[in-house]
Amino acid sequence: MILRLALVALLLPVAALAQPAQLTPAEKAAFAAKVQTCWTPPLADDPNVTISFAMDAEGRPVPDSFAIVGTASQDSFDAARRAVLRCGGAGYDLPKDRHQAWDQIELTFTANGIGEMP
């Protein structure tokens, strides 16, 4: 019993280290605010769209990785994709030591802006 408790105690710190640290709420808000500056909703359409995309280790979106999450119009998807790519050309200011926390992003775009990142 004591040996089992000792093993569990030794493994807990390792398990905690194995989990990548997530982005803080402030980091998520700063990222969304940056993308927001490039977001222009499509005029003749319901602009609500959730997209997912991959990010490289330098903080740049991977152009061929974009996908619609759920359903949305092609115009809304294209506008959201353009916003992310336009603002991310030089790379977003994200913590490089925690790339695993943001290597895959999901964002929701609406007529009122960009929603919270999950």
FITOR-567372 format. One record per residue (C-alpha): residue number from 1; x, y, z. Coordinates in steps of 0.5 Angstrom, whole numbers. Each point is the difference from the previous one (the first is absolute). Example, Ala and Ser with C-alpha at 12.3 -4.5 7.8 and 13.67 -1.06 7.14 Angstrom:
<atoms>
[1 [25 -9 16]],
[2 [2 7 -2]],
</atoms>
This chain:
<atoms>
[1 [0 0 0]],
[2 [6 5 2]],
[3 [3 -2 -6]],
[4 [-6 1 -5]],
[5 [-1 7 4]],
[6 [7 2 -1]],
[7 [0 -2 -8]],
[8 [-6 4 -1]],
[9 [3 6 4]],
[10 [6 0 -5]],
[11 [-5 -1 -6]],
[12 [-4 6 1]],
[13 [5 5 -1]],
[14 [2 -3 -7]],
[15 [-7 0 -2]],
[16 [-1 7 2]],
[17 [6 2 -5]],
[18 [-3 -5 -5]],
[19 [-6 5 -1]],
[20 [2 6 -4]],
[21 [-2 7 3]],
[22 [-6 3 -3]],
[23 [0 7 -2]],
[24 [-2 5 5]],
[25 [-7 4 0]],
[26 [5 6 -2]],
[27 [4 -4 -5]],
[28 [-7 -2 -3]],
[29 [-3 7 0]],
[30 [6 3 -3]],
[31 [0 -5 -6]],
[32 [-7 1 -1]],
[33 [1 8 0]],
[34 [5 -1 -5]],
[35 [-4 -4 -5]],
[36 [-6 5 1]],
[37 [4 5 -3]],
[38 [0 -3 -6]],
[39 [-7 -3 0]],
[40 [-5 3 -5]],
[41 [-7 -4 0]],
[42 [-3 -2 -7]],
[43 [-6 5 -2]],
[44 [-5 -4 -3]],
[45 [1 -6 5]],
[46 [-1 -3 7]],
[47 [7 1 2]],
[48 [0 -5 6]],
[49 [5 -5 -1]],
[50 [5 -4 4]],
[51 [7 -2 -3]],
[52 [5 -4 2]],
[53 [8 0 -3]],
[54 [7 -2 2]],
[55 [5 5 2]],
[56 [8 -1 -1]],
[57 [5 1 5]],
[58 [1 7 -2]],
[59 [-7 2 2]],
[60 [-2 0 -8]],
[61 [-7 -3 -2]],
[62 [1 -6 -5]],
[63 [-4 2 -6]],
[64 [-2 -7 -2]],
[65 [-3 -2 7]],
[66 [-6 4 0]],
[67 [-7 -3 1]],
[68 [-7 1 2]],
[69 [-2 -2 7]],
[70 [-7 -2 -1]],
[71 [-4 4 -6]],
[72 [1 7 -3]],
[73 [0 3 -6]],
[74 [6 0 -5]],
[75 [0 7 0]],
[76 [0 1 8]],
[77 [6 -6 0]],
[78 [4 4 -5]],
[79 [-1 7 4]],
[80 [3 -4 6]],
[81 [5 -3 -3]],
[82 [3 6 -4]],
[83 [-1 4 7]],
[84 [5 -5 4]],
[85 [5 -1 -6]],
[86 [0 8 -1]],
[87 [2 1 7]],
[88 [4 -6 1]],
[89 [5 1 -6]],
[90 [6 2 5]],
[91 [-3 -5 5]],
[92 [-4 1 6]],
[93 [3 2 7]],
[94 [-1 -6 3]],
[95 [5 -4 6]],
[96 [4 -4 -5]],
[97 [2 -4 6]],
[98 [-7 -3 1]],
[99 [-1 -1 -8]],
[100 [-4 -6 2]],
[101 [-5 4 3]],
[102 [-2 4 -6]],
[103 [2 -5 -6]],
[104 [-7 -1 -2]],
[105 [-5 6 1]],
[106 [-7 1 0]],
[107 [-4 7 -1]],
[108 [-7 2 -1]],
[109 [-1 6 -4]],
[110 [-7 4 1]],
[111 [-3 7 -3]],
[112 [3 3 7]],
[113 [7 -3 0]],
[114 [3 -6 2]],
[115 [-2 -4 6]],
[116 [4 -3 5]],
[117 [5 -6 -1]],
[118 [-2 -7 3]],
</atoms>
